[in-house]
Amino acid sequence: MTGAPVILHVRTRTGTDGFNRPIYSETTETVANVLIGQPTTEDISSSIELYGKHTEYMLGIPKGDTHNWEDTTVEFFGRRWRTFGATIEGIEANVPTPWHRKVRVCQYE
């Protein structure tokens, strides 16, 4: 199995506005070898119950990746998607595949 490149929109805090709210700038980075998979029926129903969102895909994040994948925009298959919920992470040394974290993705337009 091999993953695909995914464009990750990285937000960096650059300051605060007049109401003391954070201001962010956004850059894009391509992350190689991200596994893009279909969610199980259980993944879909639990995401609707917990977050009110429909899981379209599950992304397998490669070992060694240090990006923040929570609540961010990603691009693959020529479309924009939004990650949501907590990142599900296994102990890197105990997972036999090249991917040790999972993140849920919903449609974003």
Rosetta silent file (secondary structure, phi, psi, omega in degrees, C-alpha in Angstrom):
SEQUENCE: MTGAPVILHVRTRTGTDGFNRPIYSETTETVANVLIGQPTTEDISSSIELYGKHTEYMLGIPKGDTHNWEDTTVEFFGRRWRTFGATIEGIEANVPTPWHRKVRVCQYE
SCORE:     score description
SCORE:     0.000 S_00000001
   1 L     0.000  141.731  173.437    0.000    0.000    0.000 S_00000001
   2 L  -133.698  153.710  178.745    1.122    3.513   -0.699 S_00000001
   3 L   -93.579 -176.983 -179.208   -0.372    6.844    0.169 S_00000001
   4 E  -122.181  158.555  175.275   -0.973    9.936   -1.910 S_00000001
   5 E   -73.043  138.674  178.901    0.252   13.516   -1.589 S_00000001
   6 E  -127.207  135.658  176.866   -2.142   15.782    0.323 S_00000001
   7 E   -88.788  122.891 -178.769   -1.962   19.568    0.468 S_00000001
   8 E  -107.585  128.823  176.996   -2.225   20.750    4.067 S_00000001
   9 E   -90.296  109.865 -175.322   -3.180   24.356    4.853 S_00000001
  10 E   -95.895  123.555  177.675   -0.995   25.337    7.806 S_00000001
  11 E   -98.383  133.277  178.423   -2.199   28.222    9.976 S_00000001
  12 E  -123.802  128.359  179.330    0.365   30.271   11.881 S_00000001
  13 E   -70.437  127.709 -177.411   -0.611   32.819   14.493 S_00000001
  14 E  -113.355   -7.525  179.875    0.781   36.227   13.507 S_00000001
  15 E   161.455 -159.642  177.624   -0.713   38.501   16.162 S_00000001
  16 E  -134.135  154.038  178.641   -3.980   39.751   17.633 S_00000001
  17 L   -90.955 -173.134 -178.614   -6.608   42.199   16.432 S_00000001
  18 L   -64.273  -18.586  178.694   -8.164   45.131   18.285 S_00000001
  19 L  -101.551   15.507  178.279  -10.556   42.795   20.095 S_00000001
  20 L    64.200   28.105  174.381   -7.684   40.576   21.291 S_00000001
  21 L   -95.672  146.385 -178.301   -8.615   37.767   18.896 S_00000001
  22 E   -67.677  145.608  173.706   -5.808   35.867   17.174 S_00000001
  23 E  -112.224  135.045 -176.872   -4.839   36.701   13.600 S_00000001
  24 E  -121.929  149.183  166.582   -3.493   33.881   11.427 S_00000001
  25 E  -109.911  155.751 -176.345   -1.620   33.608    8.156 S_00000001
  26 E  -125.985  133.870  173.922   -2.002   30.503    6.027 S_00000001
  27 E  -126.848  164.179  178.108    0.549   28.615    3.952 S_00000001
  28 E  -115.603  144.814  176.535    0.290   25.320    2.131 S_00000001
  29 E  -136.476  140.636  176.496    2.558   22.306    2.440 S_00000001
  30 E   -92.863  125.878  178.262    2.418   19.028    0.560 S_00000001
  31 E  -107.801  120.732 -177.291    2.555   15.958    2.795 S_00000001
  32 E   -83.942  157.045  171.334    3.563   12.792    0.951 S_00000001
  33 E    62.291   39.709  174.889    2.330    9.252    1.584 S_00000001
  34 E   -90.262  127.507 -179.753   -0.983   10.080    3.291 S_00000001
  35 E   -82.049  126.262 -179.475   -3.337    7.113    3.201 S_00000001
  36 E  -111.458  115.599 -175.307   -6.840    8.094    2.028 S_00000001
  37 E  -132.498  161.408  176.694   -9.475    5.557    3.008 S_00000001
  38 L   -77.590  139.766  176.894  -13.203    5.074    3.266 S_00000001
  39 L   -76.053  156.513  174.519  -14.665    5.296    6.774 S_00000001
  40 L   -79.228  167.568  176.919  -16.483    2.375    8.330 S_00000001
  41 H   -60.309  -37.747  178.103  -20.187    2.568    9.106 S_00000001
  42 H   -65.079  -40.763  176.767  -19.241    2.935   12.768 S_00000001
  43 H   -59.353  -43.438 -178.439  -16.920    5.878   11.952 S_00000001
  44 H   -66.061  -49.405 -177.439  -19.741    7.638   10.102 S_00000001
  45 H   -66.780  -38.401  179.670  -22.413    7.116   12.763 S_00000001
  46 H   -69.948  -34.028  178.777  -20.126    8.068   15.662 S_00000001
  47 H   -68.970  -35.157  177.011  -18.968   11.256   13.903 S_00000001
  48 H   -68.158  -42.240  179.237  -22.577   12.302   13.339 S_00000001
  49 H   -66.066  -43.918 -174.646  -23.446   11.593   16.973 S_00000001
  50 H   -82.111  -40.017 -170.944  -20.350   13.287   18.431 S_00000001
  51 H  -118.563  -11.844 -176.956  -19.701   16.168   16.030 S_00000001
  52 L    72.332   20.485 -179.123  -22.803   16.512   13.858 S_00000001
  53 L  -125.632  149.763 -179.046  -20.627   15.999   10.758 S_00000001
  54 L   -94.803  119.483  178.661  -20.536   13.228    8.178 S_00000001
  55 L   -72.820  120.327  178.496  -17.136   11.559    7.783 S_00000001
  56 L   -91.336  -42.792 -179.837  -16.304   11.341    4.069 S_00000001
  57 E  -142.049  159.105  169.692  -12.766    9.940    4.363 S_00000001
  58 E  -113.872  131.783  178.062  -10.267    8.833    6.980 S_00000001
  59 E  -103.375  131.245  173.430   -6.683    9.982    6.475 S_00000001
  60 E   -95.114  117.575 -175.550   -3.763    7.863    7.657 S_00000001
  61 E   -89.739  130.811 -176.736   -0.941   10.205    8.672 S_00000001
  62 E   -67.249  150.037  176.952    2.585    8.881    8.029 S_00000001
  63 L   -60.099  143.654  178.887    4.949    8.182   10.897 S_00000001
  64 L    89.322  -11.041  179.311    7.326   11.044   11.634 S_00000001
  65 L   -74.575  134.505 -175.997    4.905   13.754   10.487 S_00000001
  66 L  -114.224    8.893 -179.566    4.740   16.643   12.976 S_00000001
  67 L   -70.363  155.656  173.226    1.966   18.780   11.452 S_00000001
  68 L   -88.833  114.901 -175.942   -1.169   19.718   13.364 S_00000001
  69 L  -100.481    1.819 -176.920   -4.020   17.946   11.539 S_00000001
  70 L   -86.105  130.774  176.039   -6.876   19.017   13.825 S_00000001
  71 L    52.238   56.337 -179.579   -9.498   21.413   12.432 S_00000001
  72 L  -136.240  163.835  179.367   -7.583   22.295    9.269 S_00000001
  73 E   -92.691  137.403  176.568   -8.198   22.406    5.529 S_00000001
  74 E  -130.882  156.717  177.538   -6.697   19.739    3.266 S_00000001
  75 E  -128.576  130.602  171.422   -6.800   19.206   -0.485 S_00000001
  76 E  -161.085  160.119 -175.912   -6.836   15.920   -2.387 S_00000001
  77 L    55.842   28.137  177.674   -8.725   14.477   -5.363 S_00000001
  78 L    73.737   14.003 -178.913   -8.971   18.055   -6.680 S_00000001
  79 E  -131.837  162.573  175.965  -11.245   19.177   -3.806 S_00000001
  80 E   -99.153  138.801 -179.214  -10.979   20.945   -0.455 S_00000001
  81 E  -131.932  164.709  178.349  -11.864   19.059    2.720 S_00000001
  82 E  -125.499  130.649  174.827  -11.900   19.923    6.420 S_00000001
  83 E   -82.027  152.544  178.441  -10.526   17.734    9.193 S_00000001
  84 E  -151.761  160.429  179.965  -12.520   17.543   12.418 S_00000001
  85 E    77.861  176.522 -179.280  -12.440   15.842   15.766 S_00000001
  86 E   -76.072  148.360  174.066   -9.446   14.614   17.676 S_00000001
  87 E   -73.214  131.771  178.901   -6.562   12.884   15.937 S_00000001
  88 E   -93.537  120.921 -172.566   -6.587    9.163   16.703 S_00000001
  89 E  -127.692  136.394  174.225   -3.033    8.077   17.445 S_00000001
  90 L  -103.567  168.373  176.444   -1.365    4.749   18.101 S_00000001
  91 L   -72.477  117.609 -171.975    2.043    4.110   19.633 S_00000001
  92 H   -51.864  -43.519 -177.382    4.361    4.576   16.676 S_00000001
  93 H   -69.614  -22.457 -177.121    6.686    1.693   17.567 S_00000001
  94 H   -95.174   -6.241 -179.558    3.759   -0.747   17.975 S_00000001
  95 L   -97.125  120.554 -173.802    2.016    0.001   14.676 S_00000001
  96 L   -76.449  -15.139 -179.194    3.401   -2.181   11.859 S_00000001
  97 L   -89.600  169.194  177.389    2.249    0.067    8.994 S_00000001
  98 L   -73.187   -3.086 -178.177    3.853    3.360    7.882 S_00000001
  99 E  -118.700  132.290 -178.265    0.836    5.267    9.292 S_00000001
 100 E  -125.748   -1.476  176.927    0.146    5.630   13.009 S_00000001
 101 E  -128.546  151.564  176.584   -2.428    8.431   13.223 S_00000001
 102 E  -128.508  147.327  176.366   -5.912    8.854   11.748 S_00000001
 103 E  -140.018  142.853  179.798   -7.997   11.948   11.197 S_00000001
 104 E   -84.166  147.349  179.841  -11.610   12.363   10.030 S_00000001
 105 E  -132.273  135.059  175.388  -12.404   14.469    6.961 S_00000001
 106 E  -122.132  166.048 -179.026  -15.702   16.048    5.897 S_00000001
 107 E   -66.100  141.127 -176.526  -16.728   17.961    2.804 S_00000001
 108 L  -142.555  121.065  178.327  -15.702   21.625    2.822 S_00000001
 109 L  -141.002    0.000    0.000  -16.659   24.243    0.254 S_00000001
